[in-house]
Amino acid sequence: MMSTTQTLGNDLSELSRRVSTFVELTKPRLVAMILITTSAGFYLASSNSFNWLQLVHAIVGTGLSAAGVLALNQYLERDLDAQMVRTCNRPLPDRRVEPTTALFFGVLLTVGGLAFTAIRVNPLSALVISVIVVSYLFIYTPLKQKSPLCTVAGAVPGALPPVIGWVAARGTINIEAWILFAILFLWQLPHSLSIACIYRDEYAQAGFRLLPVVHPDGKSTRRQIVSNCLALLVVALLPTLIGIAGILYFFAALVLSVSFLAFGIKLSVSPTTVSAKRLLYASLVYLPLVFIAMALDKTV
């Protein structure tokens, strides 16, 4: 009896470990951020009659596809991840998952999410997700080893989740959806470049051709950070001007964007790892607060 209980406990422990490993392969924190912006896009596009079931369907389809794409990205970069301290303990370089298993898992989630979205949400939402899949896996991922333009290329799929939400609610893409896209697009550049500054040496060792690696003096990186923060300051105010949000959002976005710009300028004036980390943390605070302010303003 004791042996049977112990065996059952070991089996459950092993099952829990395997499930945890596959969840880690999907980068759940990044998926959560994607779903927050998708939900925000859906809410902002919705009329007085809010379709909760449609939102759930959009979240399920987008979440499955995002998890699959991120797993496939780790499959493609498994050898490079093994060369960096920050990524060497991921499931694939740590040999907790076989490459073929990760490939099958990623394809299954991605295709399943696309099919679910096309059937239960609408084909246009599935088309937007398809653009994310192609641009992230077949443009951004290989470009990281070839050109600093990879940061710009990667910002495109990263900025499309709120467009998915908007299309799921409206069934069409219009200027409001593109403004949400532009906010995320401009936000991602200083966010990604701050990470590249922090881990520049590791990226260089692994062969990534990011801007701080190609231009190690950091001048071009700091220039890009400040210019994109400035552009974001302008674009983040547009939702009020076109009627997505009101005056409350306008002042919230103004304060947040000026603060974000201040962190970017601080890094430009004092190019240290500490300044880069502060900019990174500021970016992680900025994005959800901007979308929360937009949603709250619409509710009010």
Steps between C-alpha positions, in 0.01 A plus 500: 500500500779738593686414179190567289440835669863597455490401132183703447662798672807471278283479187304809601822685577643408161177604326503833682861557398424424136198729494705778662771455237257529209336805657846657530557428132206728414640802695178552700583853621542619142179320398322678786619839371381408150157404630469821703558715191273277292222537756556877513465522122178297516353713778586828332341382174183372664172687489249517785421128466815329617537146362674309780492168315671654197770642730557157657533347154748770396705444816508122451601519134757774553640335813547163332666656195725725709609209719575292191700773326709564812568128535605481134725803548680316781528195273664708227737675742582207728870491407537875544313495831749242627779756462346766726472497878154660495356229273712189552255359756204509265339158435676430168863596577454341844392178323175471692313480169611330179514731195258289297253501789524878531452537124188283500365678810556844346346411165199339670428808712556745213285316246236425762481866601474616139228249418304582815520874427392459138200286596383655828606867462540604134739436210648852512616449859662173394668685212651754743630212713646341185694821434639477854604138450678564171668826596614380842633159402622555144606866497580621852657180637758442221563874461633519856818331378535728196396861561412755772178554305373188677373723783274687258390176334420347838294801603249428220365165628531626856271794424220300334318341803272803562416491129389139546269611780367791297427280198340235720252761625447705182582260218704768325826693530480881509705798612429442870650150480811634329549761773495225763752316283720812482502543879625145551741523210672812633496370859678179401806669355631662823380195692694256280807723473521534877514121527764492227707754695481296820601172332719639223800278578291183509327588174838568339635165619198317355530678165194727517543813286304738720565874488709519823710211368561645154566849640654435843558869575122518559442836330262368234315290757446795731391716206243240395368469855447873547353558151250217540401616849435844351293351219308293754423815699319640196329182379379401849286816507322422173228274651345808660524702179318237292243407762617162632555654844429826679679772691575283804701264284669795330653628823585149623677421172678836509638441849598140426663584166697794639621279785598227256687755289682621812633148562612484137681833531657385826646197321625723219674735744624225732546181291529246780345159561306648790346764272412232243331289768301800620382566145402134468299510823339828391394337172340210686299745709416734213322261263235349729428836663442667162252234391333491842460879486351472151253234612405683820444821308262325264316347796463839668 
